Amino acid sequence: MKKVTRRTAIVSTIGAGLALGAGCKSMGGNASRNLKRSVMYTDGKLDVAAVKKAYFAMFENFKYPVPDVLKTDEFWVSDFMQSDILKLGMGGIFWINETGTYATHGSKKYDGKFNEEKFGYLGHEIFLLPGQTLPEHSHSGGAEGYGPKMEAWQVRYGEVTFFGEYKGEGTEIPIGELPEAKRPWGYGQAWMKSKYAATRTAKSGKLYAQRDPEAWHGQVAGPDGAIVTEYATYHNHVMFSKPGMTFGSTGHA
């Protein structure tokens, strides 16, 4: 979808990984847990094909049914220009990221009291390799006139520790009380704003929600990686707490 900010920002990184579905079996089982950074980069440039191969190995391990669309450039990956994708990065696909006004959408027959008001909604899948962190970020409405993005996540496969600025649900604990392996990339740095964390598993099925508008937040996968479904309002503007961090992949324009 052309309006998707994340995909637009990194579309130039994905051409090399389009036909990986058939090749993922060679990695087998838990191969996504035994990766090396040197395999993920070639001459300082993120090897998108190698990264996608790792994700497909994880899908196979989870017995996740891979739809054909994940074998296209709709499936994107990013290391946020930090050259460390096994520790900090993600893969993803936007099933939908829809926006408009009620009066001008669909058949354009609506003439109710919300006629000229804007709406927006999103369906997104997040893919995280074992121990991989989706970095701390926040969402404002941006220049398009939409409010801050509100979102919730359901871990469909694996385990995720969510971290954030506030105790939005009241079940969180201080990040410092987590085992070191569950602490997010960047913890302890002066720029990091998050203080609390909560873990969710696919087995429990319990969602975790970002309830504070524009709050800083992120997530880190457990030892087998994770596949996370995101339910949210329109995704348009994202900011990172680490200075200079952007959506993109090292070595790609």
Secondary structure, 3 states (H helix, E strand, C coil): CCCCHHHHHHHHHCHHHCCCHHHHHHCCCCHHHCCCHHHHEECCEECHHHHHHHHHHHHHHHCCCCCHHHHCCCCEEECCCCCCCCCECEEEEEEEEEEEEHHHCCCCCCCCCCCCCEEEEEEEEEEECCCCEEEEEECCCHHHCCCCCCEEEEEEEEEEEEEECCCCCCCCEEHHHCCHHHCCCCCCCCCCCCCEEEEEECCCCCCEEECCCCCCEEEEEEEEEEEEEEEEECCCCCEECCCCCCCCCCCCC
